[in-house]
Amino acid sequence: MSYLVLARKYRPRTFAEVAGQDVVTRTLRGAIAEDRVGHAYLFFGPRGTGKTTSARLFAKALNCESGPTDEPCGTCARCEAYDSGTEADLIEIDAASNTSVDHVRGLRDQASYVPLAARFKVFLIDEVHMLSKSAFNALLKTLEEPPPHVKFLFATTELHKVPDTVVSRCQVLRLSALSETEIQARLDEVFAAEEIEAEDGVTAQIARLARGGMRDALSLADQLLAQVGRSPRIADTERLAGEGTSEAVEAVLSAILAADPPALLGALPAREGEEPAFLDALLGYVRTALVLALVGEDAPMAAGAASAESRARMAGLAKSFGAGRVELMLQELLHARERMGPVHMRAHARLVLETTLLDLCRPEATMPLEEMCRRLEALEARLGGAPQAASPRGVQGQGDHPQSGHPQSGHTQSGHPHSGPAPAPRPSTPVAPPAAAPPQASGAGSVAASSAYVPPSQRGAQPRPAAPSEPGPSAGPAQAEVRVQPSPDRRPPSARDRRAAGNSAARVQTNSTADRWTGLLRELGRRSGDLAELLSKKAELVRESNNVSPLKVRGLTEPELAFIERPESRSSIESAFQAVSGEEVTLKLEIHRGGGSADGFTQEITELFGGRVED
């Protein structure tokens, strides 16, 4: 015994039986009544909404022996052939399996022949967007100027994939998704015709699960009747929905509202593979809730989306969240649905769903912008009358040591004062810069504060080694002040100890120019780390002649020139040289001002690699 499924058994046979597509049926019936039938029509809309059914009814009305008429008789040979699917002049083509240009060429050849028995030869191409580009091109001329006995009817779910050249040659009819109320009314008619004794609310639940498709609703009804027989109950519909019932969706949203992650995870689908369907149900619910929150419970956009009781619950939940937060939640859910789409992400659908919902469970993640602004304004208002917070303790001045109480000098010594020359300070214990002095007039002119030389220690640059021959110790950068914490088992070094250490370091007598240069940089590093670093990059000590050692400085910028010509800088250089070389050799400082015009790139490379610009 063959069984005819409900979707085929109760397929509409007249325009009046088509549910939820009044605009389309009125257009088709009006075209016949006014004798304004076009040669090509394109039906598009979601699946299961009646695209193919409407096209067949239109062809039937055109070829009815008592027509063309907007009310086919249903008893003539043509009507019976259409109802039974045996009409020879109705040529149905599945474009998904007939995509090549050869198939379209065969169709074009058939169009030149007159109908066998009907008034018109009708070509019904389903899923027309699946045709190849060459197939569309082969169809264009025939589609634009077909023989008078030919009508083209196209159906598609993806209008954007149909070329504009084809769309412009057709009359486009859009079918919309059916509302839950319309689906429920049709299901009640079918159940009454089938003598199904369903519990109240069963058809409403099936209509919610169908999500706008009448064919899906009838298929779900078939599945339900096959499982439980002719007396289905509300509890039985949960087998159809899996985990996507409205109760499960409401449980998830309630957990999000309560910011309860454990309850949220417990409300998610228990079975793997249900995540996309559950997310679709959640999206539909949140979308309807957003419409109700913005427009009200009587919104025409949600009038048939759910029952009055469900709409009331949705509206209450939306008010609890707030329209702004519901809108942000909808955006995040849409993003999650998009992330589930790629093939490589389908195995991680559970992870995508959980992380998205857990993120929504934090109220701050979906806080509207106006709420954040309101809270910031309230915080500013509260802080405006409060006393200003104490600023962090600044750098202490010289002689302001917090531990020992002894005045601190501008130089630090490492090691025991009697252990010989102290090594150059390392970057972790930088030395203090020379004391600030008012701008002095120099050969280069005074330098404004905005263009003053900024030592590397104050701009975050790493110190460079004091000399290439000694990679270990380096001249450290200058800091505002360095405070040396004395160890608890020994006293801080006294002024006498520091003088003894300085005198010990000053007695390093060298004979070669290279050794003298190394010693000068080391000794100068103890006095002014920034000055030592600047000389190491842009100065050169020339071999002495007649007890005079020229120190040539080249490639200075204007701020560097002003820095090195300060009296304190000159005094530091000369005293350091005397401490290294002895009283019998005099230092002659020669500053070549011609190199100060080097471009910024050259200066940056020179500083980066520690080189100098040669004349």
Buried (B, 14 or more C-beta within 10 A) or exposed (E): EEEEEBBEEBBBBBBEBBBBBEEBBEBBBEBBEEEEBEBBBBBBBBEBBBBBBBBBBBBBBBBBBEBBBBBBBEEBEBBEBBBEEEBEBBBBBEBEEBBEBEBBBEBBEEBEEEBEEBBBBBBBBBBBBBBBEEBBBBBBEBBEEBEEBBBBBBBBBEBEEBBEEBBEBBBBBBBEBBBBBBBBBBBBBBBEEBEBEBBEBBBBBBBBBBBBBBBBBBBBBBEBBEEBEEEBBEEBBBEBBBBBBBEBBBBBBBBBBEEBBEBBBEBBBEEEEBBBBBBBBBBBBBBBBBBBBEEEBEBEEBBBBBBEEBBEBBBEBBEBBBBBBBBBBBEBBBEBBEBBEEEEEEEBBBEBBBEBBBEBBEEEEBBBEEBEEEEEEEEEEEEEEEEEEEEEEEEEEEEEBEEBEBEBEBBBBBEEBEEEBBBBBBBEEBBBBBEEEEEEEBEBEEBEEEEEBEBBBBEEBEBBBBBEEBEEBBBBBBBBBBBBEEEEEEEBBEEEBBEBBBEBBBEBEBEEBEBBBBBBBBBBBBBBBBBBBBBBBBBBBBEBEEEEBBBBBBBBBBBBBBBBBBEBBBEBBBBBBBBBBBEEBBBEBEBEBEBBEBEEEBBEEBBEEEEBBEE
